[in-house]
Amino acid sequence: MNQTKLSSLEAISLILTITIAHTVLSLPRILLNSTKSATLLNLVYVTGIVLFLAWLIYRCFKRFPGQDILDISEFLGGKIFKNILGGCFIFYFIVSSSVLLRNFSQSIQVIYFPMTNVTFVILFFIIAMTIVNYLSFHASFRATSFIMPLAIITVLFLFFANIDNFSFSRMFPILGNGFIDTFITGIGNISAFCGISVLYFLPPLLKKPENYKKICIASVLISAIYLLLCVATLLFMFEFFISNDEIMPLYSATRYIEFGSFVQRLESVFLLVWMIVFVCYLGITSKISILCFKKITKIKYHKPLVLPFSLLMFALALSPKNYAESIFFENTVFRYFVWFFIFTFCIGILLIANLKMKKIKKEEIT
């Protein structure tokens, strides 16, 4: 039984993989365009808020050992409410990963395969994800613990290798467009920590549930460091306002790395690592979606669901008419949906369920 459970490192890796997948594309650009030169300060501020929310999630789950948010929603509102919430999570994971897949595939096509239809690039990732899911349902969960440290090393290398190209004066004015943009409207940058969504499903999957608090805190802190490095690299290298037409801003930063005349053009290595991360990301979102579907339909086996979910993701990735449409979803729709659903609605469910449990236990005592 323990062989199908996740270690603490694997659990942290799942959360980081989702953050990294978003960061590879346009997340740093969204953050910089939102809070300009104050983005680093804003990220520190937002990290404090997310740390509190992660601790709050841990405290709420403490009353429901071994249960995930769907189990808790059934306790709170019955099977119908559980099915609705499960459907919302499936929608969130499948649609967001499909749009990201479209954007990432289109970026790959522009960079390396301009004469190839984007459909074939998307299909490559779908086939890779499907094979991994068929071979072992937890294979990509465990693969993240190997690829995640490599992804963190690449961004560390990207930061320090470009340090000669930095202009640290670009972090001024330190408050960017002012106090309100940095600390009030800038709270919207909390969506950068979208990997937190995995925390709602971890408790039943852990080998050592007692480490759940450490996983919550560590995943937020490491995600914050990763985001700070990515944003700092772009902020110090380029003008802080980055065009929405820019393809993968971090990829642009890799093209400035040179070590003499023999070691150049290292961007292909970075892109290879990011492609592996992206396959892991697709595996994570599809598996959590399948787990949600199994829970709300009582289906016992996962393998019959792998191909339908892969085809659904493939169809949704092809649905945007153009790159601008998919970028709009990623930059705007996804951001507000994460803010409302992941950080407001779901935490609200946990808090109300805790109040209900507390009331029940109080009545039992009296």
GICORSUL-V131180 format. One record per residue. N is the residue number from 1. RES is the residue in three letters. SS is DSSP state (hx for helix, st for strand, lp for the rest). OMEGA is omega in degrees with one decimal (999 if undefined). Layout:
# GICORSUL-V131180
((N;RES;SS;OMEGA) (N;RES;SS;OMEGA))
This chain:
# GICORSUL-V131180
((1;MET;lp;-178.8) (2;ASN;hx;180.0) (3;GLN;hx;179.4) (4;THR;hx;179.6) (5;LYS;lp;-177.0) (6;LEU;st;172.2) (7;SER;lp;179.8) (8;SER;hx;179.3) (9;LEU;hx;178.9) (10;GLU;hx;179.3) (11;ALA;hx;177.4) (12;ILE;hx;-179.2) (13;SER;hx;178.3) (14;LEU;hx;-178.7) (15;ILE;hx;-178.8) (16;LEU;hx;-179.2) (17;THR;hx;178.5) (18;ILE;hx;177.9) (19;THR;hx;-179.0) (20;ILE;hx;-179.7) (21;ALA;hx;178.1) (22;HIS;hx;-177.6) (23;THR;hx;179.9) (24;VAL;hx;-178.2) (25;LEU;hx;-168.7) (26;SER;hx;-176.0) (27;LEU;hx;178.4) (28;PRO;hx;178.3) (29;ARG;hx;179.5) (30;ILE;hx;-179.8) (31;LEU;hx;-178.5) (32;LEU;hx;178.8) (33;ASN;hx;-179.1) (34;SER;hx;-173.1) (35;THR;hx;172.6) (36;LYS;hx;-174.4) (37;SER;hx;179.8) (38;ALA;hx;-172.7) (39;THR;hx;-179.8) (40;LEU;hx;177.8) (41;LEU;hx;179.5) (42;ASN;hx;-180.0) (43;LEU;hx;176.5) (44;VAL;hx;178.9) (45;TYR;hx;-179.7) (46;VAL;hx;178.0) (47;THR;hx;177.3) (48;GLY;hx;179.3) (49;ILE;hx;-177.9) (50;VAL;hx;176.2) (51;LEU;hx;177.5) (52;PHE;hx;-179.5) (53;LEU;hx;177.7) (54;ALA;hx;176.3) (55;TRP;hx;179.1) (56;LEU;hx;177.3) (57;ILE;hx;178.6) (58;TYR;hx;-179.1) (59;ARG;hx;-179.8) (60;CYS;hx;-179.7) (61;PHE;hx;-177.9) (62;LYS;hx;178.2) (63;ARG;lp;-177.5) (64;PHE;lp;-176.2) (65;PRO;lp;176.8) (66;GLY;lp;-179.4) (67;GLN;lp;174.2) (68;ASP;lp;-173.4) (69;ILE;hx;177.8) (70;LEU;hx;175.8) (71;ASP;hx;-179.0) (72;ILE;hx;178.9) (73;SER;hx;176.4) (74;GLU;hx;175.7) (75;PHE;hx;-176.4) (76;LEU;hx;-172.1) (77;GLY;hx;178.0) (78;GLY;hx;-174.9) (79;LYS;hx;-179.3) (80;ILE;hx;178.6) (81;PHE;hx;177.4) (82;LYS;hx;-179.8) (83;ASN;hx;178.7) (84;ILE;hx;-179.9) (85;LEU;hx;176.7) (86;GLY;hx;177.5) (87;GLY;hx;177.9) (88;CYS;hx;178.4) (89;PHE;hx;177.9) (90;ILE;hx;177.9) (91;PHE;hx;-178.1) (92;TYR;hx;-175.7) (93;PHE;hx;-176.1) (94;ILE;hx;-177.3) (95;VAL;hx;-178.3) (96;SER;hx;179.9) (97;SER;hx;177.8) (98;SER;hx;178.9) (99;VAL;hx;177.4) (100;LEU;hx;177.1) (101;LEU;hx;178.2) (102;ARG;hx;-178.4) (103;ASN;hx;-179.8) (104;PHE;hx;179.1) (105;SER;hx;179.3) (106;GLN;hx;176.5) (107;SER;hx;177.2) (108;ILE;hx;-179.4) (109;GLN;hx;-179.0) (110;VAL;hx;-174.8) (111;ILE;hx;-170.5) (112;TYR;hx;-173.9) (113;PHE;lp;-175.7) (114;PRO;lp;-178.8) (115;MET;lp;-177.5) (116;THR;lp;176.4) (117;ASN;lp;-177.2) (118;VAL;hx;179.1) (119;THR;hx;-177.8) (120;PHE;hx;177.3) (121;VAL;hx;177.0) (122;ILE;hx;-178.2) (123;LEU;hx;178.3) (124;PHE;hx;-179.5) (125;PHE;hx;179.6) (126;ILE;hx;179.7) (127;ILE;hx;179.2) (128;ALA;hx;-179.9) (129;MET;hx;-178.0) (130;THR;hx;179.3) (131;ILE;hx;179.4) (132;VAL;hx;-179.1) (133;ASN;hx;178.1) (134;TYR;hx;-177.7) (135;LEU;hx;179.3) (136;SER;lp;-175.1) (137;PHE;lp;-178.1) (138;HIS;lp;-175.9) (139;ALA;hx;-178.1) (140;SER;hx;172.9) (141;PHE;hx;-178.1) (142;ARG;hx;-179.9) (143;ALA;hx;-178.7) (144;THR;hx;-178.7) (145;SER;hx;176.5) (146;PHE;hx;-175.6) (147;ILE;hx;-177.9) (148;MET;hx;177.3) (149;PRO;hx;178.2) (150;LEU;hx;178.8) (151;ALA;hx;178.2) (152;ILE;hx;177.6) (153;ILE;hx;-179.5) (154;THR;hx;-178.7) (155;VAL;hx;173.3) (156;LEU;hx;178.5) (157;PHE;hx;179.2) (158;LEU;hx;-179.3) (159;PHE;hx;-173.8) (160;PHE;hx;178.9) (161;ALA;hx;-178.9) (162;ASN;lp;-171.4) (163;ILE;hx;177.2) (164;ASP;hx;-179.6) (165;ASN;hx;-175.5) (166;PHE;lp;168.7) (167;SER;lp;-172.7) (168;PHE;hx;179.3) (169;SER;hx;-178.5) (170;ARG;hx;177.4) (171;MET;hx;178.1) (172;PHE;lp;1.7) (173;PRO;lp;-172.3) (174;ILE;lp;178.6) (175;LEU;lp;175.9) (176;GLY;lp;-179.9) (177;ASN;lp;176.8) (178;GLY;lp;-176.5) (179;PHE;hx;-175.7) (180;ILE;hx;179.3) (181;ASP;hx;-176.1) (182;THR;hx;-170.8) (183;PHE;hx;-179.9) (184;ILE;lp;178.2) (185;THR;hx;179.6) (186;GLY;hx;176.5) (187;ILE;hx;177.8) (188;GLY;hx;178.3) (189;ASN;hx;175.5) (190;ILE;hx;179.2) (191;SER;hx;176.9) (192;ALA;hx;-179.6) (193;PHE;hx;-177.1) (194;CYS;hx;177.9) (195;GLY;hx;177.7) (196;ILE;hx;-178.6) (197;SER;hx;-179.8) (198;VAL;hx;-178.5) (199;LEU;hx;-177.4) (200;TYR;hx;-176.2) (201;PHE;hx;-173.5) (202;LEU;hx;-170.7) (203;PRO;hx;-179.6) (204;PRO;hx;-174.8) (205;LEU;hx;-172.1) (206;LEU;st;172.4) (207;LYS;lp;-178.7) (208;LYS;lp;-179.3) (209;PRO;hx;-179.3) (210;GLU;hx;178.3) (211;ASN;hx;-175.1) (212;TYR;hx;179.4) (213;LYS;hx;179.5) (214;LYS;hx;178.9) (215;ILE;hx;179.6) (216;CYS;hx;-175.9) (217;ILE;hx;-177.1) (218;ALA;hx;-178.0) (219;SER;hx;178.6) (220;VAL;hx;-177.2) (221;LEU;hx;-179.8) (222;ILE;hx;176.1) (223;SER;hx;-179.4) (224;ALA;hx;178.3) (225;ILE;hx;179.2) (226;TYR;hx;-179.9) (227;LEU;hx;178.9) (228;LEU;hx;179.1) (229;LEU;hx;-179.5) (230;CYS;hx;-178.6) (231;VAL;hx;180.0) (232;ALA;hx;179.0) (233;THR;hx;-178.2) (234;LEU;hx;-178.3) (235;LEU;hx;-176.4) (236;PHE;hx;-177.1) (237;MET;hx;-172.7) (238;PHE;lp;170.2) (239;GLU;lp;-172.2) (240;PHE;lp;175.0) (241;PHE;lp;-177.2) (242;ILE;lp;-176.5) (243;SER;lp;176.6) (244;ASN;lp;179.1) (245;ASP;lp;-179.3) (246;GLU;lp;179.4) (247;ILE;lp;175.5) (248;MET;lp;-177.6) (249;PRO;hx;179.3) (250;LEU;hx;177.2) (251;TYR;hx;177.5) (252;SER;hx;-179.9) (253;ALA;hx;-179.3) (254;THR;hx;-175.2) (255;ARG;lp;179.0) (256;TYR;lp;-176.4) (257;ILE;lp;176.1) (258;GLU;lp;173.4) (259;PHE;st;-177.8) (260;GLY;lp;-176.9) (261;SER;lp;-176.2) (262;PHE;lp;-179.4) (263;VAL;st;179.6) (264;GLN;lp;176.1) (265;ARG;lp;-179.7) (266;LEU;lp;-175.6) (267;GLU;hx;179.2) (268;SER;hx;178.4) (269;VAL;hx;178.1) (270;PHE;hx;-177.5) (271;LEU;hx;178.0) (272;LEU;hx;178.5) (273;VAL;hx;-178.9) (274;TRP;hx;177.3) (275;MET;hx;177.6) (276;ILE;hx;176.6) (277;VAL;hx;-176.5) (278;PHE;hx;175.7) (279;VAL;hx;176.6) (280;CYS;hx;179.0) (281;TYR;hx;178.2) (282;LEU;hx;177.6) (283;GLY;hx;-179.6) (284;ILE;hx;-176.9) (285;THR;hx;179.5) (286;SER;hx;-178.6) (287;LYS;hx;177.7) (288;ILE;hx;176.7) (289;SER;hx;178.3) (290;ILE;hx;177.0) (291;LEU;hx;176.8) (292;CYS;hx;-178.2) (293;PHE;hx;177.6) (294;LYS;hx;-175.8) (295;LYS;hx;-177.3) (296;ILE;hx;-180.0) (297;THR;hx;-179.6) (298;LYS;lp;175.1) (299;ILE;lp;-172.4) (300;LYS;lp;-172.5) (301;TYR;lp;-176.3) (302;HIS;lp;-171.9) (303;LYS;hx;177.3) (304;PRO;hx;-177.5) (305;LEU;hx;-174.3) (306;VAL;hx;-177.2) (307;LEU;hx;178.0) (308;PRO;hx;179.7) (309;PHE;hx;177.0) (310;SER;hx;179.4) (311;LEU;hx;177.6) (312;LEU;hx;178.9) (313;MET;hx;178.3) (314;PHE;hx;-179.4) (315;ALA;hx;-179.5) (316;LEU;hx;178.2) (317;ALA;hx;179.8) (318;LEU;hx;-172.5) (319;SER;hx;177.1) (320;PRO;lp;-176.8) (321;LYS;lp;-178.9) (322;ASN;lp;-177.7) (323;TYR;hx;-178.9) (324;ALA;hx;-179.6) (325;GLU;hx;179.7) (326;SER;hx;176.6) (327;ILE;hx;177.9) (328;PHE;hx;178.8) (329;PHE;hx;-177.5) (330;GLU;hx;-175.2) (331;ASN;hx;-171.0) (332;THR;hx;-174.4) (333;VAL;hx;-177.8) (334;PHE;hx;-177.0) (335;ARG;hx;-177.8) (336;TYR;hx;177.9) (337;PHE;hx;177.9) (338;VAL;hx;-179.5) (339;TRP;hx;-176.9) (340;PHE;hx;-170.7) (341;PHE;hx;-173.5) (342;ILE;hx;-172.4) (343;PHE;hx;-179.5) (344;THR;hx;-174.7) (345;PHE;hx;-175.7) (346;CYS;hx;176.7) (347;ILE;hx;175.2) (348;GLY;hx;177.2) (349;ILE;hx;-178.9) (350;LEU;hx;-178.8) (351;LEU;hx;-179.4) (352;ILE;hx;177.6) (353;ALA;hx;177.0) (354;ASN;hx;177.3) (355;LEU;hx;178.4) (356;LYS;hx;179.5) (357;MET;hx;178.9) (358;LYS;hx;179.6) (359;LYS;hx;179.9) (360;ILE;hx;-179.2) (361;LYS;hx;177.7) (362;LYS;hx;178.1) (363;GLU;hx;178.6) (364;GLU;hx;-179.8) (365;ILE;hx;-178.7) (366;THR;lp;999))
